[in-house]
Each structure stands twice: as C-alpha cells, then as structure tokens.
C-alpha cells in the first residue's frame, strides 16, 4: 500500500525508510523479528549450544554461577535486557534451556531460576519492539527516549520487586 505523506507528498519508492516504517503497519516488522527469534531459539537448543554455554559458564565463572542468588540475578537481568529487542517467548525458552540445567548442575532448586527467566522476559516494556501496544501509540509522536524514560523505570521497579520476591519466597538469602 502506498502511503502519501502530507509533509512531503512522497510515495513508497521516494520516501525514506523511516517515513515508511512510521506510517505503515508495524506488525509486519514484529512478525519478522518473532520468526527470526523463534528459529534462533530452536537452533540454540537443538544444536547443543546451550550445553556449550553451560560448560563455558561453569569453567570460567564457577565462583559466580554456583551462588543461587547470583544465578537468579543474572537470568533476571539478562531476560529483562534482551527481551527489549527479542520475542519474549523464544527468549524464555532459550534462557530456561541454559538456566535450569545449570541450576541442577550446581545442586540448587531450578524453580527460582526458571521464574527469573520468565519474570525478566515478561517485564520488557521499555522499547517499541518489546510490546505490541507500544507500537499503537507510536503515531502520537513519542520518541524512543520517552519509552525508556517512563517504561524503563516501571520495568526496573518490576525487576527489583521480582528479584526480592523470588529470593525471599525461596529462601535464597
């Protein structure tokens, strides 16, 4: 579909990529990101890369990853940061494929690590890629730093409260 812009009266072929992105349906872009992320998560698990990451962490950072609180913190923050740019579902499956076996290998309960993966990924809301409803309000003229300023603070509060809940409920402290 060709989009005419009142400012420049440009059509698809003559408009810049930014104008086309802002004025067209962003769902096409989100589906492309989702498809790529799901394929990456499937390949990550089936290729054995998850096992290699676990072995790398155990060999090089064994003093950090053997602490359950540090493990929960790492997976909660990693899920929160990466899910700003990736699909939440595929990232949860990728992180859980690393975190749960790692927790079992060090002899701790895998449930806090799995919850950290899920909560970290579900708190993503600081970028337009992270959540569909944010792309709806993009037409209002919000800038990228507006999302980071407002939704980033809410996300950080959620990360801190999730960390406290997981650590206190499972008695990791």
FENGI-V214460 format. One record per run of one state. SS is the DSSP state (H for helix, E for strand, C for the rest). FROM is the first residue (numbers start at 1). TO is the last residue. If there is no record, write none. Layout:
[[SS FROM TO] [SS FROM TO]]
This chain:
[[C 1 16] [H 17 23] [C 24 26] [H 27 46] [C 47 48] [H 49 60] [C 61 61] [H 62 65] [C 66 67] [H 68 82] [C 83 87] [H 88 106] [C 107 109] [H 110 122] [C 123 131] [H 132 140] [C 141 143] [H 144 169] [C 170 173]]
